[in-house]
Amino acid sequence: MLNWALLIVAIAFEVAGTTSMKLSRGFTRLLPTLLMFIFYGCGLTMMNLVIRRMDLSLVYAVWSGLGTAAIALIGILWFHEPATALRIVSIILIILGVVGLNLRP
């Protein structure tokens, strides 16, 4: 269970890093730029710890899928990007894909 908690925290750091990248406006704002590097460093460090204890394919699927879905939602909710039906369905499909990869036969 600790591994899953670390993975969720790693995803949160990655999402914070990507959000900071947007806020840095192409590295023209110092604080968001510094935060981006800090968040990505923390996220990758935690992901490295998780990969040592869990299957790489599972960890990366969850990391990339949930991170992508979270960033898409942040884009819609915070940055006022369009919430089209296609985007919403695509976010749902990403989450279903992550769930499907976690199912064991």
The first five atom37 places (N, CA, C, CB, O) and aatype in JSON, in Angstrom:
{
  "aatype": [12, 10, 2, 17, 0, 10, 10, 9, 19, 0, 9, 0, 13, 6, 19, 0, 7, 16, 16, 15, 12, 11, 10, 15, 1, 7, 13, 16, 1, 10, 10, 14, 16, 10, 10, 12, 13, 9, 13, 18, 7, 4, 7, 10, 16, 12, 12, 2, 10, 19, 9, 1, 1, 12, 3, 10, 15, 10, 19, 18, 0, 19, 17, 15, 7, 10, 7, 16, 0, 0, 9, 0, 10, 9, 7, 9, 10, 17, 13, 8, 6, 14, 0, 16, 0, 10, 1, 9, 19, 15, 9, 9, 10, 9, 9, 10, 7, 19, 19, 7, 10, 2, 10, 1, 14],
  "atom_mask": [
    [1, 1, 1, 1, 1],
    [1, 1, 1, 1, 1],
    [1, 1, 1, 1, 1],
    [1, 1, 1, 1, 1],
    [1, 1, 1, 1, 1],
    [1, 1, 1, 1, 1],
    [1, 1, 1, 1, 1],
    [1, 1, 1, 1, 1],
    [1, 1, 1, 1, 1],
    [1, 1, 1, 1, 1],
    [1, 1, 1, 1, 1],
    [1, 1, 1, 1, 1],
    [1, 1, 1, 1, 1],
    [1, 1, 1, 1, 1],
    [1, 1, 1, 1, 1],
    [1, 1, 1, 1, 1],
    [1, 1, 1, 0, 1],
    [1, 1, 1, 1, 1],
    [1, 1, 1, 1, 1],
    [1, 1, 1, 1, 1],
    [1, 1, 1, 1, 1],
    [1, 1, 1, 1, 1],
    [1, 1, 1, 1, 1],
    [1, 1, 1, 1, 1],
    [1, 1, 1, 1, 1],
    [1, 1, 1, 0, 1],
    [1, 1, 1, 1, 1],
    [1, 1, 1, 1, 1],
    [1, 1, 1, 1, 1],
    [1, 1, 1, 1, 1],
    [1, 1, 1, 1, 1],
    [1, 1, 1, 1, 1],
    [1, 1, 1, 1, 1],
    [1, 1, 1, 1, 1],
    [1, 1, 1, 1, 1],
    [1, 1, 1, 1, 1],
    [1, 1, 1, 1, 1],
    [1, 1, 1, 1, 1],
    [1, 1, 1, 1, 1],
    [1, 1, 1, 1, 1],
    [1, 1, 1, 0, 1],
    [1, 1, 1, 1, 1],
    [1, 1, 1, 0, 1],
    [1, 1, 1, 1, 1],
    [1, 1, 1, 1, 1],
    [1, 1, 1, 1, 1],
    [1, 1, 1, 1, 1],
    [1, 1, 1, 1, 1],
    [1, 1, 1, 1, 1],
    [1, 1, 1, 1, 1],
    [1, 1, 1, 1, 1],
    [1, 1, 1, 1, 1],
    [1, 1, 1, 1, 1],
    [1, 1, 1, 1, 1],
    [1, 1, 1, 1, 1],
    [1, 1, 1, 1, 1],
    [1, 1, 1, 1, 1],
    [1, 1, 1, 1, 1],
    [1, 1, 1, 1, 1],
    [1, 1, 1, 1, 1],
    [1, 1, 1, 1, 1],
    [1, 1, 1, 1, 1],
    [1, 1, 1, 1, 1],
    [1, 1, 1, 1, 1],
    [1, 1, 1, 0, 1],
    [1, 1, 1, 1, 1],
    [1, 1, 1, 0, 1],
    [1, 1, 1, 1, 1],
    [1, 1, 1, 1, 1],
    [1, 1, 1, 1, 1],
    [1, 1, 1, 1, 1],
    [1, 1, 1, 1, 1],
    [1, 1, 1, 1, 1],
    [1, 1, 1, 1, 1],
    [1, 1, 1, 0, 1],
    [1, 1, 1, 1, 1],
    [1, 1, 1, 1, 1],
    [1, 1, 1, 1, 1],
    [1, 1, 1, 1, 1],
    [1, 1, 1, 1, 1],
    [1, 1, 1, 1, 1],
    [1, 1, 1, 1, 1],
    [1, 1, 1, 1, 1],
    [1, 1, 1, 1, 1],
    [1, 1, 1, 1, 1],
    [1, 1, 1, 1, 1],
    [1, 1, 1, 1, 1],
    [1, 1, 1, 1, 1],
    [1, 1, 1, 1, 1],
    [1, 1, 1, 1, 1],
    [1, 1, 1, 1, 1],
    [1, 1, 1, 1, 1],
    [1, 1, 1, 1, 1],
    [1, 1, 1, 1, 1],
    [1, 1, 1, 1, 1],
    [1, 1, 1, 1, 1],
    [1, 1, 1, 0, 1],
    [1, 1, 1, 1, 1],
    [1, 1, 1, 1, 1],
    [1, 1, 1, 0, 1],
    [1, 1, 1, 1, 1],
    [1, 1, 1, 1, 1],
    [1, 1, 1, 1, 1],
    [1, 1, 1, 1, 1],
    [1, 1, 1, 1, 1]
  ],
  "atom_positions": [
    [[0.82, -1.19, 0.0], [0.0, 0.0, 0.0], [0.86, 1.26, 0.0], [-0.93, 0.0, 1.2], [0.49, 2.27, -0.6]],
    [[2.0, 1.21, 0.66], [2.92, 2.35, 0.69], [3.39, 2.69, -0.72], [4.13, 2.05, 1.61], [3.53, 3.87, -1.06]],
    [[3.64, 1.67, -1.53], [4.09, 1.92, -2.9], [3.05, 2.72, -3.69], [4.39, 0.59, -3.62], [3.4, 3.63, -4.44]],
    [[1.78, 2.37, -3.53], [0.72, 3.09, -4.22], [0.64, 4.53, -3.72], [-0.63, 2.38, -4.03], [0.43, 5.45, -4.51]],
    [[0.8, 4.73, -2.44], [0.78, 6.09, -1.87], [1.93, 6.91, -2.44], [0.86, 6.03, -0.32], [1.75, 8.07, -2.81]],
    [[3.12, 6.31, -2.51], [4.28, 7.01, -3.08], [4.05, 7.34, -4.55], [5.55, 6.17, -2.92], [4.44, 8.4, -5.03]],
    [[3.41, 6.42, -5.27], [3.13, 6.65, -6.68], [2.16, 7.81, -6.85], [2.57, 5.38, -7.34], [2.34, 8.65, -7.74]],
    [[1.14, 7.88, -6.02], [0.18, 8.98, -6.09], [0.87, 10.31, -5.78], [-0.99, 8.75, -5.1], [0.61, 11.32, -6.44]],
    [[1.75, 10.32, -4.8], [2.49, 11.54, -4.47], [3.42, 11.91, -5.63], [3.31, 11.35, -3.16], [3.55, 13.09, -5.96]],
    [[4.06, 10.91, -6.24], [4.92, 11.18, -7.4], [4.13, 11.8, -8.54], [5.6, 9.88, -7.87], [4.6, 12.72, -9.21]],
    [[2.92, 11.29, -8.77], [2.06, 11.85, -9.82], [1.69, 13.29, -9.47], [0.78, 10.99, -9.99], [1.69, 14.16, -10.34]],
    [[1.39, 13.53, -8.21], [1.03, 14.9, -7.78], [2.2, 15.85, -8.04], [0.64, 14.92, -6.28], [1.99, 16.98, -8.49]],
    [[3.43, 15.42, -7.76], [4.6, 16.26, -8.03], [4.77, 16.5, -9.53], [5.88, 15.61, -7.45], [5.09, 17.61, -9.96]],
    [[4.55, 15.47, -10.32], [4.67, 15.61, -11.78], [3.62, 16.58, -12.31], [4.53, 14.24, -12.47], [3.93, 17.41, -13.16]],
    [[2.41, 16.48, -11.82], [1.34, 17.38, -12.23], [1.66, 18.82, -11.79], [-0.03, 16.93, -11.64], [1.44, 19.76, -12.54]],
    [[2.19, 18.97, -10.58], [2.59, 20.29, -10.11], [3.72, 20.86, -10.97], [3.04, 20.23, -8.63], [3.76, 22.05, -11.25]],
    [[4.64, 19.99, -11.39], [5.73, 20.43, -12.26], [5.23, 20.89, -13.62], [0.0, 0.0, 0.0], [5.7, 21.9, -14.14]],
    [[4.29, 20.16, -14.19], [3.75, 20.53, -15.49], [2.93, 21.81, -15.39], [2.89, 19.39, -16.05], [2.99, 22.66, -16.28]],
    [[2.17, 21.96, -14.3], [1.42, 23.19, -14.08], [2.37, 24.37, -13.91], [0.51, 23.05, -12.85], [2.12, 25.46, -14.44]],
    [[3.45, 24.15, -13.18], [4.45, 25.21, -13.01], [5.1, 25.58, -14.34], [5.53, 24.77, -12.02], [5.44, 26.74, -14.57]],
    [[5.27, 24.59, -15.21], [5.84, 24.87, -16.53], [4.94, 25.84, -17.29], [6.02, 23.56, -17.34], [5.42, 26.79, -17.91]],
    [[3.64, 25.61, -17.23], [2.69, 26.52, -17.89], [2.78, 27.91, -17.27], [1.24, 25.97, -17.78], [2.79, 28.92, -17.97]],
    [[2.84, 27.95, -15.94], [2.89, 29.23, -15.24], [4.22, 29.97, -15.45], [2.67, 29.01, -13.76], [4.29, 31.19, -15.25]],
    [[5.27, 29.24, -15.84], [6.57, 29.89, -16.05], [6.62, 30.73, -17.32], [7.66, 28.84, -16.11], [7.53, 31.54, -17.5]],
    [[5.62, 30.54, -18.19], [5.54, 31.29, -19.45], [6.85, 31.21, -20.24], [5.19, 32.76, -19.17], [7.45, 32.23, -20.59]],
    [[7.26, 29.98, -20.5], [8.48, 29.78, -21.3], [9.74, 30.16, -20.56], [0.0, 0.0, 0.0], [10.67, 30.71, -21.16]],
    [[9.8, 29.87, -19.29], [10.94, 30.14, -18.41], [11.19, 31.64, -18.21], [12.19, 29.49, -18.98], [12.31, 32.04, -17.91]],
    [[10.16, 32.46, -18.39], [10.33, 33.91, -18.2], [9.96, 34.35, -16.79], [9.5, 34.67, -19.22], [10.22, 35.5, -16.43]],
    [[9.36, 33.48, -16.0], [9.01, 33.82, -14.62], [9.83, 32.9, -13.7], [7.46, 33.66, -14.36], [9.74, 31.68, -13.79]],
    [[10.61, 33.5, -12.82], [11.6, 32.77, -12.03], [10.97, 31.75, -11.08], [12.44, 33.73, -11.24], [11.36, 30.58, -11.1]],
    [[10.03, 32.15, -10.25], [9.49, 31.24, -9.24], [8.83, 30.01, -9.84], [8.5, 31.98, -8.37], [9.15, 28.9, -9.42]],
    [[7.93, 30.15, -10.81], [7.35, 28.94, -11.4], [8.41, 28.06, -12.09], [6.27, 29.31, -12.4], [8.29, 26.83, -12.1]],
    [[9.43, 28.68, -12.66], [10.5, 27.91, -13.29], [11.26, 27.08, -12.26], [11.46, 28.83, -14.05], [11.51, 25.9, -12.47]],
    [[11.63, 27.71, -11.15], [12.32, 26.97, -10.08], [11.44, 25.87, -9.51], [12.75, 27.93, -8.97], [11.9, 24.76, -9.27]],
    [[10.16, 26.2, -9.28], [9.24, 25.19, -8.74], [9.08, 24.01, -9.7], [7.86, 25.82, -8.46], [8.97, 22.87, -9.27]],
    [[9.08, 24.28, -11.0], [8.97, 23.22, -11.98], [10.11, 22.21, -11.81], [8.99, 23.8, -13.4], [9.87, 21.01, -11.76]],
    [[11.34, 22.71, -11.71], [12.48, 21.8, -11.55], [12.42, 21.05, -10.22], [13.79, 22.59, -11.65], [12.76, 19.87, -10.16]],
    [[12.01, 21.72, -9.17], [11.89, 21.07, -7.86], [10.82, 19.99, -7.89], [11.56, 22.11, -6.76], [11.05, 18.86, -7.44]],
    [[9.65, 20.33, -8.43], [8.55, 19.35, -8.48], [8.91, 18.15, -9.34], [7.27, 20.01, -9.01], [8.67, 17.01, -8.96]],
    [[9.48, 18.41, -10.52], [9.88, 17.28, -11.37], [10.96, 16.43, -10.7], [10.39, 17.8, -12.73], [10.92, 15.2, -10.79]],
    [[11.91, 17.05, -10.04], [12.95, 16.29, -9.34], [12.37, 15.41, -8.25], [0.0, 0.0, 0.0], [12.74, 14.24, -8.13]],
    [[11.45, 15.96, -7.46], [10.8, 15.17, -6.41], [9.96, 14.04, -7.01], [9.93, 16.07, -5.53], [9.98, 12.92, -6.52]],
    [[9.22, 14.36, -8.06], [8.37, 13.35, -8.69], [9.17, 12.2, -9.28], [0.0, 0.0, 0.0], [8.81, 11.04, -9.1]],
    [[10.25, 12.52, -9.98], [11.07, 11.47, -10.58], [11.8, 10.65, -9.51], [12.09, 12.08, -11.54], [11.98, 9.44, -9.66]],
    [[12.2, 11.3, -8.43], [12.84, 10.58, -7.34], [11.87, 9.58, -6.72], [13.35, 11.56, -6.26], [12.22, 8.42, -6.49]],
    [[10.64, 10.02, -6.46], [9.65, 9.11, -5.88], [9.29, 8.0, -6.85], [8.39, 9.89, -5.47], [9.12, 6.84, -6.45]],
    [[9.16, 8.34, -8.12], [8.85, 7.3, -9.11], [9.96, 6.27, -9.16], [8.64, 7.93, -10.5], [9.69, 5.07, -9.3]],
    [[11.2, 6.7, -9.04], [12.33, 5.78, -9.02], [12.23, 4.82, -7.84], [13.66, 6.56, -8.95], [12.53, 3.63, -7.97]],
    [[11.81, 5.32, -6.69], [11.64, 4.45, -5.52], [10.53, 3.43, -5.75], [11.33, 5.29, -4.27], [10.65, 2.27, -5.35]],
    [[9.46, 3.86, -6.39], [8.33, 2.97, -6.64], [8.7, 1.9, -7.66], [7.11, 3.78, -7.13], [8.33, 0.74, -7.5]],
    [[9.42, 2.28, -8.7], [9.8, 1.33, -9.75], [10.65, 0.19, -9.19], [10.55, 2.04, -10.88], [10.65, -0.91, -9.74]],
    [[11.37, 0.45, -8.13], [12.19, -0.6, -7.52], [11.34, -1.69, -6.9], [13.12, -0.01, -6.47], [11.82, -2.81, -6.7]],
    [[10.08, -1.39, -6.59], [9.22, -2.33, -5.86], [8.01, -2.82, -6.65], [8.75, -1.7, -4.6], [7.34, -3.77, -6.24]],
    [[7.73, -2.17, -7.78], [6.56, -2.53, -8.58], [6.97, -2.72, -10.04], [5.45, -1.45, -8.45], [8.04, -2.28, -10.45]],
    [[6.1, -3.37, -10.81], [6.37, -3.58, -12.23], [6.46, -2.25, -12.97], [5.29, -4.46, -12.86], [5.61, -1.37, -12.78]],
    [[7.47, -2.1, -13.8], [7.69, -0.88, -14.56], [6.49, -0.53, -15.43], [8.94, -1.01, -15.42], [6.05, 0.62, -15.46]],
    [[5.95, -1.52, -16.14], [4.83, -1.24, -17.05], [3.61, -0.73, -16.29], [4.46, -2.5, -17.83], [2.92, 0.16, -16.77]],
    [[3.36, -1.27, -15.14], [2.23, -0.83, -14.32], [2.46, 0.59, -13.8], [2.0, -1.8, -13.14], [1.58, 1.45, -13.91]],
    [[3.63, 0.83, -13.25], [3.95, 2.13, -12.69], [3.87, 3.21, -13.76], [5.34, 2.12, -12.04], [3.29, 4.27, -13.54]],
    [[4.46, 2.95, -14.92], [4.47, 3.97, -15.96], [3.08, 4.21, -16.52], [5.42, 3.57, -17.08], [2.74, 5.35, -16.84]],
    [[2.28, 3.17, -16.65], [0.91, 3.34, -17.15], [0.1, 4.22, -16.2], [0.22, 1.97, -17.32], [-0.61, 5.12, -16.65]],
    [[0.21, 3.97, -14.91], [-0.52, 4.76, -13.93], [0.03, 6.19, -13.91], [-0.43, 4.11, -12.53], [-0.74, 7.15, -13.91]],
    [[1.34, 6.31, -13.87], [2.01, 7.63, -13.84], [1.58, 8.49, -15.02], [3.55, 7.46, -13.86], [1.12, 9.61, -14.84]],
    [[1.72, 7.95, -16.21], [1.43, 8.76, -17.4], [-0.07, 8.95, -17.6], [2.03, 8.11, -18.64], [-0.5, 10.04, -17.97]],
    [[-0.86, 7.92, -17.36], [-2.3, 8.02, -17.57], [-2.98, 8.98, -16.61], [0.0, 0.0, 0.0], [-3.7, 9.88, -17.03]],
    [[-2.74, 8.79, -15.32], [-3.38, 9.67, -14.34], [-2.81, 11.07, -14.4], [-3.23, 9.09, -12.93], [-3.53, 12.05, -14.19]],
    [[-1.52, 11.18, -14.68], [-0.91, 12.5, -14.83], [-1.51, 13.25, -16.01], [0.0, 0.0, 0.0], [-1.8, 14.44, -15.9]],
    [[-1.71, 12.56, -17.13], [-2.3, 13.17, -18.31], [-3.74, 13.59, -18.04], [-2.25, 12.21, -19.49], [-4.14, 14.7, -18.39]],
    [[-4.51, 12.72, -17.41], [-5.91, 13.05, -17.09], [-5.97, 14.24, -16.13], [-6.63, 11.82, -16.46], [-6.8, 15.13, -16.31]],
    [[-5.11, 14.25, -15.13], [-5.11, 15.36, -14.17], [-4.75, 16.68, -14.84], [-4.13, 15.08, -13.03], [-5.38, 17.71, -14.57]],
    [[-3.74, 16.66, -15.71], [-3.34, 17.89, -16.4], [-4.45, 18.37, -17.34], [-2.03, 17.67, -17.19], [-4.68, 19.57, -17.46]],
    [[-5.12, 17.44, -18.0], [-6.24, 17.83, -18.87], [-7.34, 18.51, -18.05], [-6.8, 16.6, -19.62], [-7.9, 19.52, -18.48]],
    [[-7.64, 17.95, -16.88], [-8.66, 18.56, -16.02], [-8.22, 19.92, -15.49], [-8.98, 17.62, -14.84], [-9.02, 20.85, -15.42]],
    [[-6.95, 20.04, -15.12], [-6.43, 21.34, -14.67], [-6.51, 22.36, -15.8], [-4.97, 21.19, -14.17], [-6.86, 23.52, -15.57]],
    [[-6.19, 21.93, -17.0], [-6.3, 22.83, -18.15], [-7.72, 23.35, -18.34], [0.0, 0.0, 0.0], [-7.93, 24.53, -18.63]],
    [[-8.68, 22.47, -18.16], [-10.08, 22.86, -18.32], [-10.53, 23.74, -17.15], [-10.97, 21.61, -18.42], [-11.14, 24.79, -17.37]],
    [[-10.24, 23.31, -15.93], [-10.77, 24.0, -14.76], [-10.01, 25.28, -14.39], [-10.75, 23.07, -13.58], [-10.62, 26.27, -13.99]],
    [[-8.68, 25.26, -14.53], [-7.88, 26.39, -14.06], [-7.5, 27.35, -15.19], [-6.63, 25.88, -13.37], [-7.54, 28.57, -15.04]],
    [[-7.11, 26.76, -16.33], [-6.64, 27.58, -17.43], [-7.74, 27.86, -18.47], [-5.46, 26.92, -18.1], [-7.47, 28.43, -19.53]],
    [[-8.95, 27.45, -18.17], [-10.13, 27.74, -18.98], [-10.0, 27.24, -20.42], [-10.39, 29.21, -18.99], [-10.44, 27.9, -21.36]],
    [[-9.38, 26.07, -20.58], [-9.34, 25.45, -21.9], [-10.72, 24.86, -22.2], [-8.22, 24.34, -21.97], [-11.46, 24.54, -21.27]],
    [[-11.07, 24.73, -23.46], [-12.41, 24.25, -23.79], [-12.67, 22.83, -23.26], [-12.62, 24.28, -25.3], [-11.83, 21.94, -23.38]],
    [[-13.85, 22.65, -22.68], [-14.27, 21.34, -22.17], [-15.2, 20.7, -23.19], [-14.97, 21.46, -20.77], [-16.41, 20.59, -22.96]],
    [[-14.64, 20.29, -24.31], [-15.45, 19.7, -25.36], [-15.83, 18.27, -24.99], [-14.71, 19.72, -26.72], [-15.2, 17.65, -24.13]],
    [[-16.85, 17.76, -25.64], [-17.27, 16.38, -25.4], [-16.12, 15.42, -25.72], [-18.52, 16.04, -26.26], [-15.92, 14.43, -25.01]],
    [[-15.38, 15.7, -26.78], [-14.25, 14.83, -27.15], [-13.2, 14.8, -26.05], [-13.62, 15.3, -28.47], [-12.66, 13.74, -25.75]],
    [[-12.9, 15.94, -25.46], [-11.91, 15.98, -24.37], [-12.39, 15.18, -23.16], [-11.63, 17.43, -23.95], [-11.62, 14.42, -22.57]],
    [[-13.64, 15.36, -22.79], [-14.17, 14.65, -21.63], [-14.16, 13.14, -21.87], [-15.61, 15.13, -21.32], [-13.74, 12.38, -21.0]],
    [[-14.61, 12.71, -23.05], [-14.59, 11.28, -23.38], [-13.15, 10.76, -23.4], [-15.27, 11.02, -24.76], [-12.89, 9.66, -22.93]],
    [[-12.23, 11.54, -23.92], [-10.83, 11.12, -23.98], [-10.24, 10.96, -22.58], [-10.01, 12.13, -24.77], [-9.49, 10.01, -22.34]],
    [[-10.55, 11.86, -21.66], [-10.09, 11.73, -20.27], [-10.63, 10.46, -19.65], [-10.51, 12.96, -19.44], [-9.91, 9.73, -18.97]],
    [[-11.91, 10.19, -19.88], [-12.52, 8.97, -19.36], [-11.83, 7.74, -19.94], [-14.04, 8.93, -19.68], [-11.57, 6.78, -19.22]],
    [[-11.53, 7.76, -21.24], [-10.85, 6.62, -21.87], [-9.43, 6.43, -21.32], [-10.79, 6.83, -23.38], [-8.98, 5.29, -21.17]],
    [[-8.74, 7.51, -21.02], [-7.41, 7.4, -20.42], [-7.52, 6.69, -19.08], [-6.75, 8.8, -20.24], [-6.75, 5.76, -18.8]],
    [[-8.46, 7.11, -18.25], [-8.63, 6.5, -16.93], [-9.04, 5.03, -17.07], [-9.69, 7.27, -16.11], [-8.53, 4.18, -16.34]],
    [[-9.95, 4.73, -18.0], [-10.33, 3.33, -18.22], [-9.14, 2.5, -18.71], [-11.49, 3.25, -19.24], [-9.01, 1.33, -18.34]],
    [[-8.28, 3.09, -19.52], [-7.09, 2.39, -19.98], [-6.15, 2.06, -18.84], [0.0, 0.0, 0.0], [-5.59, 0.96, -18.8]],
    [[-5.97, 2.99, -17.91], [-5.11, 2.74, -16.74], [-5.72, 1.62, -15.89], [-4.94, 4.03, -15.89], [-5.01, 0.73, -15.43]],
    [[-7.03, 1.68, -15.68], [-7.71, 0.62, -14.92], [-7.53, -0.72, -15.61], [-9.21, 0.94, -14.74], [-7.22, -1.72, -14.97]],
    [[-7.73, -0.74, -16.93], [-7.57, -1.99, -17.69], [-6.18, -2.58, -17.59], [0.0, 0.0, 0.0], [-6.03, -3.79, -17.5]],
    [[-5.16, -1.74, -17.59], [-3.8, -2.23, -17.46], [-3.51, -2.77, -16.07], [-2.82, -1.12, -17.79], [-2.59, -3.56, -15.89]],
    [[-4.3, -2.35, -15.09], [-4.11, -2.82, -13.72], [-4.83, -4.14, -13.44], [-4.59, -1.78, -12.76], [-4.56, -4.79, -12.43]],
    [[-5.74, -4.54, -14.33], [-6.47, -5.78, -14.12], [-5.54, -6.97, -14.39], [-7.72, -5.85, -15.03], [-4.8, -6.99, -15.37]],
    [[-5.61, -7.92, -13.52], [-4.78, -9.14, -13.68], [-5.7, -10.29, -14.09], [-4.01, -9.5, -12.35], [-6.77, -10.45, -13.52]],
    [[-5.29, -11.09, -15.08], [-6.11, -12.23, -15.5], [-6.16, -13.32, -14.43], [-5.56, -12.82, -16.8], [-6.81, -14.35, -14.63]]
  ]
}
